[in-house]
Amino acid sequence: MVAMPPSFDFDATSALSKGQRSYQEDAVIADFSRGSDVGLAVLADGMGGHAAGDVASKIVVTEVFSELMFQRGDAEVFEQSVTTTLFDAAMGANACLREHVATHPETQGMGATLVATVIINRNLYWISIGDSPLFLFRDGKLRQLNEDHSMAPQIDFMVKSGLLSHEEAHCHPDRNTLTSVLFGEDVPRVDCPAEPLELRASDMLIVASDGLQFLTDEEIAAVLKVHRTANSAEIADNLLERLRQLEDPDLDNVSFSVVKLNDARARDAKGSAAEGAESMRRVG
């Protein structure tokens, strides 16, 4: 495998909000260094209440992110084993949760979702456990890339089958029940595709906790369409503002990373043109 030069400039911003909760159980960290072949984003949504869910999310994010950072040095070598590294990092975080509960019995029942993304050159790899979504915004359309490990897909299927109404499905008490999560025990389901998704310049990724889904996919897409030429920080601010406008008293913690992929060649061409213009000004 021949290493490709970086194809994209990364423009990334992470955001956190407590919503209407009294404490924050989400954790997110990202690294998209300028000129790097590798970009990383790791997010976890904790469960288990104050002083348990927040600890669980921090353990998961710290363990997974540190392992990915350790392995990322040689992009070509890293890509050959990235899916194994993602899986091993997730299971390592799960083991850390088990050890924490063993030494702090009062945190029994703590756990966290996980969504971790790795971009190497043009390729997107990910692992997810739980219901934290990974969105791709491309050509004006939003779609979720990862599996939803909750009862929501089954409940939505019941709507399509005519067994439930849309209203009943939306308010169903089991809708947010997780079918897989990191909590120190066996993990029933893991979404970690062996084959990457090839990204394109102008793609946008949203790595999020399910708090962002207080907005519908259509509402999220509308914000991204209107602000598609804005930088990632402005897009993050507008998503948070749209959530605030809901004035929903049940608004959950919200965390996400917005990652825009810009064509590095366009930047280089623009820079060369600017340098040429500056040379002409100096000569004149």
C-alpha positions as a Python dict, from the first residue, in 0.01 Angstrom:
ca = {
    (1, 'M'): (0, 0, 0),
    (2, 'V'): (137, 337, -102),
    (3, 'A'): (67, 624, 135),
    (4, 'M'): (-136, 902, -23),
    (5, 'P'): (-73, 1266, 57),
    (6, 'P'): (-342, 1433, 268),
    (7, 'S'): (-645, 1498, 47),
    (8, 'F'): (-838, 1714, 288),
    (9, 'D'): (-807, 2002, 521),
    (10, 'F'): (-999, 1927, 839),
    (11, 'D'): (-1217, 2195, 995),
    (12, 'A'): (-1348, 2049, 1321),
    (13, 'T'): (-1520, 2178, 1634),
    (14, 'S'): (-1661, 1996, 1936),
    (15, 'A'): (-1950, 2122, 2150),
    (16, 'L'): (-2109, 2028, 2483),
    (17, 'S'): (-2433, 2135, 2649),
    (18, 'K'): (-2604, 2010, 2966),
    (19, 'G'): (-2942, 2072, 2806),
    (20, 'Q'): (-3200, 2078, 3086),
    (21, 'R'): (-3009, 1829, 3301),
    (22, 'S'): (-2833, 1933, 3621),
    (23, 'Y'): (-2511, 1751, 3531),
    (24, 'Q'): (-2313, 1647, 3225),
    (25, 'E'): (-2275, 1277, 3142),
    (26, 'D'): (-2139, 1320, 2788),
    (27, 'A'): (-1770, 1335, 2700),
    (28, 'V'): (-1610, 1413, 2364),
    (29, 'I'): (-1258, 1469, 2238),
    (30, 'A'): (-1121, 1514, 1886),
    (31, 'D'): (-791, 1575, 1710),
    (32, 'F'): (-779, 1700, 1353),
    (33, 'S'): (-437, 1856, 1331),
    (34, 'R'): (-362, 2065, 1024),
    (35, 'G'): (-158, 1870, 771),
    (36, 'S'): (-208, 1534, 945),
    (37, 'D'): (-301, 1219, 754),
    (38, 'V'): (-519, 1104, 1047),
    (39, 'G'): (-818, 1266, 1217),
    (40, 'L'): (-985, 1129, 1531),
    (41, 'A'): (-1311, 1192, 1717),
    (42, 'V'): (-1430, 993, 2018),
    (43, 'L'): (-1759, 1046, 2202),
    (44, 'A'): (-1934, 868, 2489),
    (45, 'D'): (-2275, 921, 2650),
    (46, 'G'): (-2270, 805, 3011),
    (47, 'M'): (-2546, 635, 3206),
    (48, 'G'): (-2588, 560, 3573),
    (49, 'G'): (-2659, 897, 3725),
    (50, 'H'): (-2445, 1170, 3877),
    (51, 'A'): (-2092, 1060, 3979),
    (52, 'A'): (-2134, 740, 3776),
    (53, 'G'): (-2244, 822, 3421),
    (54, 'D'): (-2002, 1112, 3394),
    (55, 'V'): (-1719, 892, 3520),
    (56, 'A'): (-1810, 614, 3274),
    (57, 'S'): (-1807, 848, 2974),
    (58, 'K'): (-1473, 998, 3074),
    (59, 'I'): (-1318, 652, 3121),
    (60, 'V'): (-1438, 536, 2780),
    (61, 'V'): (-1330, 850, 2592),
    (62, 'T'): (-992, 865, 2764),
    (63, 'E'): (-908, 499, 2709),
    (64, 'V'): (-1017, 486, 2344),
    (65, 'F'): (-869, 821, 2244),
    (66, 'S'): (-533, 756, 2409),
    (67, 'E'): (-500, 419, 2233),
    (68, 'L'): (-585, 569, 1894),
    (69, 'M'): (-338, 853, 1947),
    (70, 'F'): (-69, 601, 2042),
    (71, 'Q'): (-126, 400, 1723),
    (72, 'R'): (-169, 685, 1474),
    (73, 'G'): (201, 770, 1422),
    (74, 'D'): (246, 588, 1091),
    (75, 'A'): (-77, 635, 894),
    (76, 'E'): (1, 357, 645),
    (77, 'V'): (68, 99, 919),
    (78, 'F'): (-223, 225, 1128),
    (79, 'E'): (-470, 180, 842),
    (80, 'Q'): (-374, -185, 801),
    (81, 'S'): (-497, -264, 1152),
    (82, 'V'): (-735, 24, 1230),
    (83, 'T'): (-1052, -185, 1273),
    (84, 'T'): (-872, -422, 1510),
    (85, 'T'): (-732, -125, 1700),
    (86, 'L'): (-1080, 31, 1732),
    (87, 'F'): (-1229, -294, 1860),
    (88, 'D'): (-945, -361, 2103),
    (89, 'A'): (-960, -3, 2233),
    (90, 'A'): (-1335, -35, 2297),
    (91, 'M'): (-1292, -365, 2479),
    (92, 'G'): (-1005, -215, 2679),
    (93, 'A'): (-1235, 68, 2788),
    (94, 'N'): (-1499, -189, 2880),
    (95, 'A'): (-1244, -369, 3097),
    (96, 'C'): (-1157, -41, 3269),
    (97, 'L'): (-1526, 8, 3353),
    (98, 'R'): (-1536, -341, 3502),
    (99, 'E'): (-1232, -267, 3717),
    (100, 'H'): (-1378, 65, 3832),
    (101, 'V'): (-1705, -96, 3941),
    (102, 'A'): (-1512, -370, 4122),
    (103, 'T'): (-1326, -113, 4330),
    (104, 'H'): (-1623, 129, 4361),
    (105, 'P'): (-1932, -90, 4416),
    (106, 'E'): (-2150, 216, 4454),
    (107, 'T'): (-2113, 275, 4078),
    (108, 'Q'): (-2268, -61, 3986),
    (109, 'G'): (-2482, -12, 3674),
    (110, 'M'): (-2268, 266, 3525),
    (111, 'G'): (-2197, 249, 3155),
    (112, 'A'): (-2154, 449, 2838),
    (113, 'T'): (-2219, 445, 2468),
    (114, 'L'): (-1927, 487, 2230),
    (115, 'V'): (-1880, 626, 1882),
    (116, 'A'): (-1522, 666, 1761),
    (117, 'T'): (-1416, 771, 1413),
    (118, 'V'): (-1081, 755, 1238),
    (119, 'I'): (-1019, 933, 908),
    (120, 'I'): (-706, 820, 725),
    (121, 'N'): (-646, 1001, 396),
    (122, 'R'): (-985, 962, 223),
    (123, 'N'): (-1114, 672, 432),
    (124, 'L'): (-1355, 683, 727),
    (125, 'Y'): (-1347, 399, 980),
    (126, 'W'): (-1564, 380, 1289),
    (127, 'I'): (-1679, 177, 1585),
    (128, 'S'): (-2002, 237, 1773),
    (129, 'I'): (-2178, 72, 2063),
    (130, 'G'): (-2511, 211, 2180),
    (131, 'D'): (-2731, 478, 2026),
    (132, 'S'): (-2493, 770, 1969),
    (133, 'P'): (-2531, 862, 1601),
    (134, 'L'): (-2269, 918, 1333),
    (135, 'F'): (-2409, 1135, 1054),
    (136, 'L'): (-2281, 1205, 704),
    (137, 'F'): (-2404, 1520, 529),
    (138, 'R'): (-2335, 1490, 157),
    (139, 'D'): (-2493, 1666, -142),
    (140, 'G'): (-2753, 1830, 79),
    (141, 'K'): (-2870, 1501, 234),
    (142, 'L'): (-2819, 1369, 587),
    (143, 'R'): (-2792, 1000, 670),
    (144, 'Q'): (-2690, 802, 973),
    (145, 'L'): (-2397, 573, 901),
    (146, 'N'): (-2389, 359, 1214),
    (147, 'E'): (-2634, 117, 1367),
    (148, 'D'): (-2873, 230, 1642),
    (149, 'H'): (-2833, -16, 1931),
    (150, 'S'): (-3162, 73, 2099),
    (151, 'M'): (-3525, -34, 2071),
    (152, 'A'): (-3600, 264, 1845),
    (153, 'P'): (-3544, 81, 1511),
    (154, 'Q'): (-3775, -204, 1617),
    (155, 'I'): (-4041, 42, 1731),
    (156, 'D'): (-4013, 235, 1404),
    (157, 'F'): (-4053, -94, 1214),
    (158, 'M'): (-4376, -151, 1406),
    (159, 'V'): (-4498, 185, 1273),
    (160, 'K'): (-4417, 81, 915),
    (161, 'S'): (-4601, -246, 978),
    (162, 'G'): (-4909, -61, 1102),
    (163, 'L'): (-4880, -195, 1456),
    (164, 'L'): (-4816, 146, 1614),
    (165, 'S'): (-4897, 505, 1526),
    (166, 'H'): (-4625, 767, 1488),
    (167, 'E'): (-4740, 929, 1812),
    (168, 'E'): (-4728, 599, 2003),
    (169, 'A'): (-4381, 524, 1867),
    (170, 'H'): (-4248, 870, 1956),
    (171, 'C'): (-4368, 839, 2317),
    (172, 'H'): (-4299, 466, 2361),
    (173, 'P'): (-4143, 405, 2706),
    (174, 'D'): (-3892, 155, 2563),
    (175, 'R'): (-3782, 371, 2270),
    (176, 'N'): (-3448, 470, 2427),
    (177, 'T'): (-3377, 134, 2589),
    (178, 'L'): (-3028, 29, 2480),
    (179, 'T'): (-2964, -314, 2333),
    (180, 'S'): (-2586, -279, 2360),
    (181, 'V'): (-2362, -60, 2574),
    (182, 'L'): (-2022, -59, 2744),
    (183, 'F'): (-2076, -139, 3111),
    (184, 'G'): (-1802, -381, 3210),
    (185, 'E'): (-1983, -697, 3098),
    (186, 'D'): (-2017, -876, 2764),
    (187, 'V'): (-2103, -639, 2481),
    (188, 'P'): (-2391, -786, 2276),
    (189, 'R'): (-2349, -580, 1958),
    (190, 'V'): (-2062, -386, 1803),
    (191, 'D'): (-2077, -184, 1481),
    (192, 'C'): (-1727, -177, 1334),
    (193, 'P'): (-1728, -222, 953),
    (194, 'A'): (-1420, -383, 803),
    (195, 'E'): (-1443, -170, 489),
    (196, 'P'): (-1412, 209, 513),
    (197, 'L'): (-1637, 471, 362),
    (198, 'E'): (-1452, 682, 107),
    (199, 'L'): (-1505, 1048, 183),
    (200, 'R'): (-1531, 1337, -59),
    (201, 'A'): (-1433, 1701, -38),
    (202, 'S'): (-1729, 1902, 98),
    (203, 'D'): (-1855, 1609, 308),
    (204, 'M'): (-1951, 1690, 664),
    (205, 'L'): (-1953, 1447, 957),
    (206, 'I'): (-2144, 1486, 1282),
    (207, 'V'): (-2032, 1258, 1567),
    (208, 'A'): (-2299, 1304, 1834),
    (209, 'S'): (-2474, 1187, 2146),
    (210, 'D'): (-2844, 1110, 2113),
    (211, 'G'): (-2925, 1448, 2270),
    (212, 'L'): (-2877, 1600, 1925),
    (213, 'Q'): (-3170, 1386, 1811),
    (214, 'F'): (-3414, 1607, 1997),
    (215, 'L'): (-3390, 1763, 1652),
    (216, 'T'): (-3526, 1551, 1370),
    (217, 'D'): (-3296, 1449, 1085),
    (218, 'E'): (-3479, 1703, 869),
    (219, 'E'): (-3416, 1981, 1122),
    (220, 'I'): (-3047, 1893, 1149),
    (221, 'A'): (-3015, 1881, 770),
    (222, 'A'): (-3186, 2220, 739),
    (223, 'V'): (-2928, 2381, 969),
    (224, 'L'): (-2643, 2222, 774),
    (225, 'K'): (-2786, 2332, 440),
    (226, 'V'): (-2831, 2693, 546),
    (227, 'H'): (-2484, 2714, 700),
    (228, 'R'): (-2295, 2476, 471),
    (229, 'T'): (-2039, 2744, 375),
    (230, 'A'): (-1981, 2846, 738),
    (231, 'N'): (-1692, 2710, 942),
    (232, 'S'): (-1743, 2422, 1184),
    (233, 'A'): (-1763, 2648, 1492),
    (234, 'E'): (-2046, 2852, 1340),
    (235, 'I'): (-2231, 2534, 1244),
    (236, 'A'): (-2194, 2398, 1599),
    (237, 'D'): (-2328, 2726, 1741),
    (238, 'N'): (-2628, 2715, 1511),
    (239, 'L'): (-2711, 2355, 1603),
    (240, 'L'): (-2697, 2446, 1974),
    (241, 'E'): (-2916, 2752, 1912),
    (242, 'R'): (-3171, 2540, 1725),
    (243, 'L'): (-3185, 2305, 2025),
    (244, 'R'): (-3232, 2599, 2263),
    (245, 'Q'): (-3520, 2723, 2050),
    (246, 'L'): (-3707, 2399, 2120),
    (247, 'E'): (-3747, 2509, 2482),
    (248, 'D'): (-3792, 2141, 2566),
    (249, 'P'): (-3791, 2085, 2945),
    (250, 'D'): (-3668, 1729, 2888),
    (251, 'L'): (-3371, 1823, 2670),
    (252, 'D'): (-3090, 1576, 2738),
    (253, 'N'): (-2717, 1641, 2751),
    (254, 'V'): (-2593, 1720, 2401),
    (255, 'S'): (-2242, 1667, 2268),
    (256, 'F'): (-2107, 1648, 1916),
    (257, 'S'): (-1814, 1708, 1686),
    (258, 'V'): (-1867, 1878, 1352),
    (259, 'V'): (-1603, 1779, 1096),
    (260, 'K'): (-1590, 1954, 759),
    (261, 'L'): (-1367, 1815, 486),
    (262, 'N'): (-1226, 2075, 250),
    (263, 'D'): (-1019, 2003, -60),
    (264, 'A'): (-657, 2068, 31),
    (265, 'R'): (-568, 2115, -337),
    (266, 'A'): (-815, 2403, -364),
    (267, 'R'): (-650, 2563, -62),
    (268, 'D'): (-305, 2516, -212),
    (269, 'A'): (-419, 2663, -546),
    (270, 'K'): (-572, 2960, -367),
    (271, 'G'): (-254, 3008, -167),
    (272, 'S'): (-38, 2994, -479),
    (273, 'A'): (-258, 3249, -651),
    (274, 'A'): (-236, 3479, -351),
    (275, 'E'): (142, 3443, -342),
    (276, 'G'): (159, 3524, -714),
    (277, 'A'): (-54, 3832, -669),
    (278, 'E'): (166, 3946, -378),
    (279, 'S'): (481, 3900, -592),
    (280, 'M'): (329, 4115, -865),
    (281, 'R'): (245, 4385, -611),
    (282, 'R'): (602, 4380, -481),
    (283, 'V'): (746, 4404, -833),
    (284, 'G'): (513, 4690, -917),
}
